[in-house]
Each structure stands twice: as C-alpha cells, then as structure tokens.
Amino acid sequence: LAKSSWQFGNALTVVPSARLGMRYRPDEASPLRTDIRTDISMKYGGLTMNARYNILWHKGRAWLWYLEPGYTGGSRINIYARFTLFCVNDWDDRIYCYERDAPGSFNVPAYYGRGWAASAVAGIRMMRHSFYARISYVEYPWTLPAKPASAEIRVQYKLDLRLRTAADRQRRQESKREDVVRGAGSLG
C-alpha cells in the first residue's frame, strides 16, 4: 500500500511500510479475508531494528507482532534476534511470517495458537569459509487445550570453491591498495 524512507543525518534511516490485502471467495462460509500488515525498519550504521504488526480478519481476528534487532559487521558477520507474540484462534486465520535463516534455507512458519516465539541467527564469513547457526523456540502458554512447545537448532557450513583467475586476484590486490590509501588518508 505505502512505503517511504526517511533519512536522519548521515546515519539513521527509517523505512515504514503498510500493506492491505483482501480476498473474497463467495463459496466459503467466511468469504472475506482482510489482512493488514505494518512494518518499520531502522538502520543506524551496522545496527538494525525491524518491527511488524500483522492483523487479519477472516473467521475471527488474528494478530502477530515481532521485534527484530540485529547487527551487520560489514560482509563478515551478521547477528539477529527476534521476539514474536501471536494470537491466532482458528487454523483458517493462521499468519505466515518469514524468518531469517542461513543462505539457501528459508523459514516461513504458520503461526497458530496463542503464544510467543524467540529466535537468533548468526553468520560469520572468513575467507572461503562461512558458518551459520539458528536457534528457535516456540511456546503456547495461552492456548487451550495445551499445545507442546518446540525448539530447533540448525547449523550450516559453507566452503566457497570458486576458482579465482589472475584478473580476479589483480582486482582484489588493487582493491586492498585503495582501502589502505583511503585508511591512511583518513588518519591525517
């Protein structure tokens, strides 16, 4: 529906967005499904903060809220944590919400019940080696009848086997020299 960006000074960027989705199926008992999602993303240097509130009306009212702080240290390290609250009383009102994961993997749980979830994702890249880890926990303390909690730990190792040509090595050396010159120039 709407998306814009605000820049505050040289470092802080705020990006709010909103989306309205409606679906009509005349042959269903509850033919209209309305989904409103609002997001706000903030970035300050390597620090990020993402938040979402999603509300849905179909057979009943369902909602989901999350807050996700993170840190990106250049291209070498990424760390994110997420805390989610949700209240979805009917399976037909479930809310899908993408969650961060390792490259090549994806995680889009269907939130259903009344509960909370927490997850953390970290990635570290060193030369040709990359390590990723994700830990998550979901609990349903306000769901009746009781629903069991779930936990998951996932790890991934990646080795980059790309062959580098002489031209690639030369570009890399030139880039390193430019970085050194830029760094020396900022000291004086």
C-alpha positions in Angstrom: 0.0 0.0 0.0 2.6 2.6 1.1 6.3 2.7 1.5 8.7 5.6 2.0 12.1 6.3 3.6 13.3 9.0 5.9 17.0 9.8 6.4 18.0 11.5 9.7 21.5 12.9 9.5 24.1 10.7 7.8 23.5 7.6 9.8 19.9 6.8 10.7 17.4 5.6 8.1 13.8 4.7 8.9 11.6 2.9 6.4 7.9 2.4 7.3 5.5 0.4 5.2 1.9 -0.8 5.2 0.1 -3.4 3.2 -3.6 -4.2 2.8 -4.7 -7.5 1.3 -8.2 -8.6 0.7 -9.6 -11.9 -0.7 -13.2 -12.7 -1.5 -14.4 -16.3 -2.1 -18.2 -16.4 -2.3 -18.4 -20.2 -1.9 -16.8 -20.1 1.6 -18.7 -19.7 4.9 -16.5 -16.7 5.7 -16.0 -15.3 2.2 -13.9 -12.2 3.0 -10.3 -12.3 4.3 -8.7 -9.0 5.2 -5.0 -8.8 6.1 -3.3 -5.6 7.2 0.5 -5.5 7.8 2.6 -2.6 9.0 6.4 -2.7 9.1 9.1 -0.4 10.2 12.8 -0.9 9.6 15.5 1.3 11.1 19.2 1.2 10.3 22.0 3.1 12.2 25.4 2.1 11.0 25.7 -1.7 11.4 22.7 -1.8 13.8 19.2 -2.6 12.6 15.7 -2.9 14.1 12.7 -4.3 12.3 9.2 -4.5 13.7 5.9 -5.8 12.3 2.3 -5.8 13.4 0.0 -8.0 11.3 -3.7 -8.2 11.9 -6.1 -10.5 10.0 -9.9 -10.9 9.9 -11.4 -14.0 8.4 -13.2 -16.5 10.7 -12.1 -14.4 13.6 -9.5 -11.9 14.4 -5.8 -12.9 14.5 -2.6 -10.9 15.1 1.1 -11.2 15.2 3.8 -8.8 16.4 7.5 -9.1 16.2 10.6 -7.1 17.1 14.0 -8.0 15.5 17.2 -6.2 16.5 20.3 -7.0 14.5 23.9 -6.2 13.8 25.8 -6.4 10.5 29.6 -6.1 10.7 30.4 -5.4 7.0 30.2 -8.6 4.9 31.8 -10.8 7.6 29.3 -11.0 10.5 25.6 -10.9 10.9 23.6 -11.4 14.1 19.8 -11.1 14.5 17.4 -11.9 17.3 13.6 -12.0 17.1 10.8 -12.0 19.6 7.3 -12.7 18.4 3.9 -12.6 20.1 0.8 -14.1 18.3 -2.9 -14.8 18.9 -4.5 -16.9 16.2 -7.5 -18.9 17.4 -8.6 -20.6 14.1 -6.4 -22.5 11.7 -8.0 -20.7 8.8 -6.8 -17.4 10.3 -3.1 -18.6 10.5 -0.5 -16.0 9.8 2.7 -16.8 7.8 5.7 -14.8 8.6 9.2 -15.1 7.0 12.1 -15.6 9.5 15.8 -15.2 8.8 17.8 -18.3 8.2 21.1 -19.5 6.6 21.6 -18.8 2.9 19.9 -21.3 0.7 17.4 -22.1 3.5 14.1 -20.5 4.3 11.8 -20.5 7.2 8.1 -19.4 6.9 6.2 -20.8 9.9 2.4 -20.7 10.0 1.6 -19.1 13.3 -1.5 -20.7 15.0 -2.5 -20.7 18.7 -1.7 -18.2 21.4 1.9 -17.9 22.3 5.4 -16.5 21.7 8.5 -17.3 19.8 12.1 -16.4 20.1 15.0 -17.0 17.6 18.5 -16.0 17.0 20.5 -16.2 13.8 24.3 -15.6 13.3 26.6 -15.9 10.3 30.3 -15.5 10.1 32.4 -15.4 6.9 36.1 -15.9 6.9 37.9 -16.1 3.5 36.2 -19.1 1.8 34.5 -20.4 4.9 31.1 -19.5 6.2 29.4 -20.7 9.4 25.7 -20.1 10.2 23.6 -21.0 13.2 19.9 -20.6 14.0 18.2 -21.4 17.3 14.5 -21.0 17.8 11.9 -21.8 20.4 8.1 -21.5 20.3 5.8 -21.8 23.3 1.9 -21.7 23.5 1.2 -20.8 27.2 -2.2 -19.2 26.4 -3.5 -21.9 24.1 -6.3 -24.3 25.3 -6.1 -27.2 25.0 -2.4 -27.1 25.7 0.0 -27.4 22.8 3.6 -28.6 23.2 6.5 -26.2 22.8 9.0 -26.7 20.1 12.7 -26.0 19.8 15.2 -26.2 16.9 18.9 -25.7 16.4 20.3 -25.6 12.9 23.9 -25.2 11.8 25.4 -24.8 8.3 28.9 -24.7 7.0 29.7 -23.4 3.5 33.0 -23.7 1.6 33.4 -21.4 -1.4 35.2 -23.4 -4.1 35.2 -20.8 -6.8 38.4 -20.7 -8.8 39.9 -17.2 -9.0 41.5 -16.1 -12.2 44.6 -13.9 -12.4 42.4 -10.9 -13.2 40.3 -11.6 -10.1 43.5 -11.7 -8.0 44.7 -8.4 -9.5 41.4 -6.6 -8.9 41.5 -7.9 -5.3 45.0 -6.5 -4.8 44.0 -3.2 -6.3 41.0 -3.0 -4.0 43.2 -3.7 -1.0 45.6 -1.0 -2.0 42.7 1.5 -2.4 41.5 0.6 1.1 45.0 1.2 2.5 45.2 4.6 0.8 41.8 5.6 2.0 42.6 4.5 5.5 45.9 6.4 5.5 44.2 9.5 4.1 41.7 9.5 7.0 44.4 9.3 9.7 46.0 12.6 8.8 
